[in-house]
Amino acid sequence: MMTLKKNLKIFIIAGEVSGDVLGAKIMREMPRVEFVGVGGKNMTDAGLNSLFPMSDLAVMGIVEVLAHAKTLKARIAQTIESILVEKPDIVLTIDSPGFAKSVVAGVRKRRLLHKTKFYHVVAPQVWAWGARRAKKYAKIFDRLYAFFDFEAPYFTKYGLDTVVVGHPIADGLEQYRPTGDNEKLIALVPGSRMSEVKRLLPIFQKTAEMLVRCGYKGYKFVIPVVETTDKYIRANIAKWKVKPELINASERYNAYINSYIAIVASGTVSAELAIMHIPTIVVYKMNPVTMVLARMVLRVKWVSLINILMNKTVFPELLGKNANPCAIVDSVQQLTLPSIRRDMLLDLKNADGKWKHDNQSAVRLIAENILSV
């Protein structure tokens, strides 16, 4: 372990579950560092006393953000003031680019912390939403930790120090892979944000019931739940005719390796399942206005990382109007065909080399780089 030249204080910020998981891993790689900031259950378990509940920030979509604008504005102001009081050596923001950018820009505007460095983990997807946006990040951040080589040039072009570390979820996931072909379990993952869960859970309910009617009577269903949506999901499935098993998100990998197919919200989980070689269907439904606006500016064909990395449709994507029970059941039936499953699993295997950087742990690379300053 690297010896610190002084007591290092890091103000760490995560705004959603995937960032909270990553933040906790980074914290555990730096046990001698003093951490303050904002996080969820995982970072709390790692020793963080969060400034406020992370769930206040778990909002996605233009319309959804506007509906929570007052709360978000208050949390941005509160976070800025806390950073100014704490005077950390480093402000480390993880994903949640909108919140992170607002906070860092607000702190810099006050011009009171001349020695504080501002680092960001997870490169914003400027390659999907507009490359010129990279310039805005280069103006306010001192360093960026990107997951893939193709992301770096978008930011180094504007002088932002960009370190490629590979995708953190690949660390250790190789051990969670099916040893055989499972045929009786389907994983349903409606996401971690309340807004997406409310939209997808009714669709998943009808999908499960339709699958049983279509002959999948021996199948069981499992839903991993996170702290932000646990109570809502439990209350909702009490009304389901086909009752899924609920498990804690920390147990999800064991459920995934026993799953024949996973039906999931677009997000980090689809990358996890790609690395684990689990046949998956990606589903997403947003506010109609948000969806229309997104389609106007989106510059990529796919939303799933595995499809983007392979430049082809590996995981079928059912978005917007296509995110409906009939379409999902049709995709499930397609994935029961041996040739379709074989081709998908071959693509997932061929993608194995794309997830890690020099076959090293991304979290360790981030921690070592921070401590080397």
ABEGO torsion letter per residue (X at the ends): XBBBABBBBBBBBBABAAAAAAAAAAAAABAABBBBEBBBAAAAAAGBBBABBAAAABBBEAAAAAAAAAAAAAAAAAAAAAAAAAGBABBBBBEGAAAAAAAAAAAAAAGABAABBBBBBEBBBAAAAEAAAAAAAAAABABBBBABAAAAAAAAAAGBBBBBAEBAAABGAAABBBABBBAABBBBBAEABAAAAAAAAAAAAAAAAAAAAAGBAABBBBBBBBAAAAAAAAAAAAABABBBBBBBAAAAAAAAAABABBBBBBEAAAAAAAAAGBBBBBBBBBBAAAAAAAAAABABABABAAAAAAGBBABBBBBEAABBAAAAAAAAAAAABAAAAAAAAAAAAAAAAAABBGGBBAAAAAAAAAAAX
